[in-house]
């Protein structure tokens, strides 16, 4: 496998066509991985005994999220730490963020942060705009931040951090070296230190009782500070920092990428966009965000986007014992993986799998072994419900507020490649839109 210049989905399709299922690939830093892309394979992987599965280490994303992150927790740590974090993503708490998500999106579109509202003729970098919206949402959810200066400080630090860890550093560990302060690795570490300093300061303020934002206990940091493990102990500051950093990065980057793809696909399919606009118009612009998120065609559009463009395309597990995946005998220390784009294009499940057809999600229900944009099993993404909820509300708010037109180079022709960026994959080129007159 290469790095940023590789069309991942085309590569995986080619490997399946050549070698069948399962097949073996080499993952930089991890060695050989036995991969499947079928519902039967997904069932075997997701239903494997919990004690046999661990995150692969060394992990390509460890420099970003940290060794204490829930994503990388070993089996003995994963269950208690997931239990500690789960209340923050309960549906009742997620519903609390609906108005925040809608208002943050409207504010970004109105230009209250940049001073540049989206007027007709404005050119929009969809990824930059989506990142700004989803980052403000996650800052409100994690820290309760609504102060413009602190938002700006965190936004700059977080974006510097995620953009400094590109596909090359992620997939080529050999590049992680110092070079008199001039290497990409050193720039990344400096950006991580700046973000960590902000997080540490917020943790210290909360512990000292000096931060008004956390007084009502409604944000994630307040919940984590108050929660205890079964033995009565609390998270250390370093553990808190890495869990919070994970939430900041994973909580905005994956959703932002999915939003870019949703806008791109909708504006390439006029009939689909018109049907969604009709549903939104019938619902009304003042609909409660929770009710908005339940609109069936809006949900179908988001699901179909995640089917075609899962932000994390490979689910990897390292084995702590012997196992068999699709007839391939594996032993302790081997790595196995599910290739999500292959699962989402399996011809036995999906008719015309390369087409963008949200209607398929209105016609039938798909099992977690057929549709798994957030992984599956006991390590399914803990923030999946928040990500889906946010995606629906942001997408609907954007479509209700502005009229967009794909830039000519994207309106026709081949769909952009999907390549690694940092914690998520996304289009290799910056997809741009122009704001059209209403």
N, C-alpha and C positions, 0 to 999 in steps of 0.2 A: 504494500500500500504506500502511496505517496503522501503528500501533505496537502497544502491549500490548492494545488492545481488539479486535483483528482476529482472527477465526477463520481462521487461515491455510489449513487444509485445505479448508474450504468455499469460500473465495475462489479457490483454485487449481482446484477442481472446476468452479466457475462459469466461470472464464476459459477452461478447456479446452472446456467445452460451448458457450460462445459463439463462441470464435475458432478452435477446432481446435488442431492441434499441428503446428509450434511456435506459440507466442504470445509477445507482448512484454509485459513488466511494467516498472515503474519501481521501482528499488531505491534508497532514500534514500542519498545520498552517492556512488552509483555510476552513476546514470543508467539508461538503458534496457538491458534484458537480454532476449535471445532465449532462451526456455525450452522444454524438451521434457519429456515425462513418459511416453515409450514405451520399450520394450526396444530398438527400432531406434535411437532417439535416444541412449539410454544407450551403446549400442555405438559409435556415431559419436563421442560426446564422450570416452568413456574410451579409445578407440583413436586419438584424434587425436595427431599427432606431438608428442613431448615438448617439443621446442624451440619449438612454437607456443603453449604453454600457460603461463600465469603466474597467480598469485593476483590477484584484483582489488584494485587500490589506488586511492584510499584504502579501507581495509577496515573494515567496521563493528566488528570485534573487535580491531583493532590496539591500542587503548588497554589492553586486557586482557592480551594475550599478548606484545605488543612486536614491533618490526620484525624482531628477530633470530630470532623463533620459526620453527620448521620449517614451521608451517602457512602462513606468509607468505613463505617463501623463494623468491626468483627461481630460474628454471631452472638457472642456472650454480652456484647455491649449494645447491639442493635435493638433488641427487644425493649430493655428498660429506657433507652434514650428515645426510641420512637414513641413509647407510652408517655414520656415526658412532654414531647412536642405535639402529640396528637390533639390535645384540647385546643391548641391555637388554630387548628384547621377544621374544627367541628363546623357543621353546616350552619348552626345558629350564630357562631362568631363570624363566619364568612359573610352571612347575610348582612351583618352590621356594616360591612365595607361597601355595600352597593352604592349608596349615595356618594361616598368618598370617591369611588371609581368614576362615576358619572361626572361629578363636579371637577375632578382633576382633569379629565379628558376635555371637558368644555373649556377649562381655563387654558390648557395648552393650545387648543384651537383658536382661542381668542387672543393668544399672544401675551398673556399676562406675565410670563417668565422671560420671553425673548423680546417682547415689545413689538413683535411682528405677527399680526393676525393673518390667518390664511385668507387673503383677498383673491378675487379672480385674477389669474395671470401669475400667481405665486407658484414657484417650482418647489416641490416637496421631496426631500429624501425620506422615503417611507420608513427606512430602518431607524434613522436618527429621530424622527418624530415619534415612532412607536416606542423606542427606548425611553424617550423623555416622559411619555405618559405612564408606561408601566413602572418606571423607576420611581416616579412620584407616588404611585399607588403603593408600592412595596415599602417606601419610606414611611408613609402614613400607617400602614399595617404593622410594621415592625417597631417603629419608634414613636408613632403618633406625631410625627413632625409636620407642622403646617406653617412654620416660620419661613418666609422666603429666603432669608440669608442662610439658614441651616440647610434648607433644601438645596440651594445653589452649591453650598460647600460639599455636601454629600454627592450631589449629582456629578460635579467635576471629578471628585476623587474616585467615585465608582466607575465612571466611564473611562477615566485614565487607566484604571486597574484592568477592566475587562478588555479594552482595546490593546493593552500592552502584552497580552497573553494570546497570541495568534496561533494559527495551526502549526506553524513551524516549531515553536517552543513546546506545544502540547504533544506533537507526534515525533519530535526528534530530541530526546533528552540530552543528546550529545551537545546541543547548542546551549544548554543551561550552564554557562561558565562565565567567570568574570574576565573582563578585558579592559582594565584601567578605567572603569566607569563608563565604557562606551558600548557595551554589549546590550542586546535586547533583554537578556536575563537580568542584568543589573537595573535596567529601566523598569522592568516588571517588579522587581523586589522593592525598589524605591516607591513605586505606586502602591504596592501592597502595604508598605509601612505607613504611608500617608492615610490610607483608608483605615487601617487598624488603629491608628492614633485617634481618629474620630470616634470609632466604635468604643475603644477603651475609655475615652472621656465620657461618653454617654453612660456606659456601665457604671463608672465611678460616681457620676452625678446621681444616678438612680439609687445606688447603694447608700449614698449619703442623704437621700431624701430631698435633693435639691432640684429636681426636674419636674415641673408642673405637668409635662406631657404624660407622665406615667401614673398620675395620681388616681385616675379612675380605673386603672388596671385593664383597659380595653385593648392595649396593643400587645404584640407578641413579646417584646422585651420584658414588660411588666409581668406577664404570665410566667416566663422562664425564670425570672428572679424569685418569684413566689413559690414555684413548684419544687418539690423534693423527690428524690429517689425513694425506693422502698425502705432503705436503711436510714432515712432521715437526712441524708447529705444533700447538698446543693451543688449545682454546676460551679466549677471554678471560673475565674475571669477568663482564662485562656480558652476553656471549653465554650463559654458563652460567646467569645469573640468569633470563634470559627463557625459555630452554628449560625450566628447572626450574619457573618460574611457569606456563608452558603445561601442563606435566605435572600440576601440582597442580590447576589449574582444570579442564582438559579431562578429566583422569584420574578425577575424582570426580563432577563435575556431570552428565555425560552418563549415566554408569552409574546414578547415584542416580535420575535422571528415569525411566530405563527400568525400574528396580525398582518405582517407584511405580505405573507403568502396569501392570506384571505383576501386582502384588498387587490392583490395582483390577479388572482384567479377570478374574482367577481368582475373585475373590469375588462377581462378577456372574454367574458360570457354575458353579453347584454341581457339575454332572457333570464338568466339566473339572478343577475343584479336587480332587474325589474321586479321579479317575483319577491325578492327580499324587501325591496323598497315598499312594495304594496302591503306586505305584512306589517312592516314598521309603521306605515302611514295609518293603517287601520287601528293599530294599537294606540297611537297618539304619542306625542312628544313628552307628555307629563306622566306617562306610565311609571309606576313604582319600579325601581331597578330590579328588585327581586322578581316581579312579574315579567319585566322585559326579558330577563335571562331565561325565562321558561318558554318563550315563543318557539314553536316547533321548527319553522323553517330556518330561523336564525341559528338554532342549535344544530340543525342538519348541515348548514353551511360551515359552521365551525368544526364539526366532526369530520366532514369531508376534507377540509383543509388539513386537519391533523392526520387523516389517513394518507393523503398524498405527500405531506411534508412533516413527518414527525420530527420535532426539534432535536431529539436524541435518537439517532437511527440504530444504535447497537446497544443491546442489553447484555452485559458481560457478568459472568459468575466464575469464580475460582473454586475448585473442588477441594474439600478437606478429606475426601474419601473416594472410593471407587464408584463409578456411575456409568450408565450407558445412555447415550443420546442418539436417538434414531439409528440404533444398531452399532454405533461407534463406541468401542470400549475406551473409557477414560479412567485415569488413576489420580490419586492424590497429587495436587499441584497443577493439574491440567486446567485450562480455561475453556469454557464453552460460552456460546453467545447466540442471541436471537437477532437476526437482521430484520428490523421492523419494516423497512420499505418492501422487502420481499413478502413478509407476512401480509402486508396491506395490499399486495397486488397478486395474491395467490388466485389463479384462475378458477379453482374449485369453489371459491367463496365469492369473488368479486367479478361481476360482469363488466366488460370493457374497463378494466382496472386503471388504464391510463387517462380516462376521461374524468373531468370534474363534474360529478353528478350528485349533488346533495340529496336528491330525492331518494337515493338508495337507503338513507338513514330514516326516512319516513315509512319505507316499505317493509322493513324488517329490523329485528334486533340482532346485533352481532355479539358473540360471546367474547370474554376476555382473552380467549386463545385465538381469536380471529382479528380482533381490533385492540391494539395495545400501545397507544401513543405515549403513555406514561409508564411503560414497563408493566410488570405484573408480579403476582405472588406477594410474599410478605415484604418485599422491598419495592413495591410499587411507589412511585413518587408521592410523598406525603402531602405535597402542595397541589396535587392534581385538581382537586375540586375548586380551589381558589383560582388556579390558572384558567380553567374552563369558564368559571363565572366571570372573571375579569375580561376574558377574551370576548365574550358575548356582549357585555355592557359597553366596552370600548368600541367594538366594531359598530354596534348599533348607534352609539352616540356620534361617531364620525360620519356615518352615512346620513344621519338625521341633520347634521350641522353643515356639511360642505358637499359640494359636487366635485368629484375628482375625475381626471382623464389621464390614462397612462401615457407616459412619454412615448413618442413614435417608435423608438428602438425596442420597447417592450410590448407594444400593443399587438405586434405580429411576430411570427417566427418561433424559434425554439424556446422552450422554457429554460430559464437560467439554470446552470449547474448548481447542485447542492454541495457545499464544501465545509470543512470544519472552520469555525471561527474561534471559539474558546470553549465554554461549557456546552454550547449548542452548535448545530450546523445551520447554515442559511444560504441564501443565494450568493453566488460568487461575485455578482455585480450589484452595485447600489441601485435598487429599483426606484425610479422617480415618477412622480405624478405632477400634473399641473392642475391648479384649482380652476374649475370652470365656472362660468356664470350660472346662477341658480335657474 
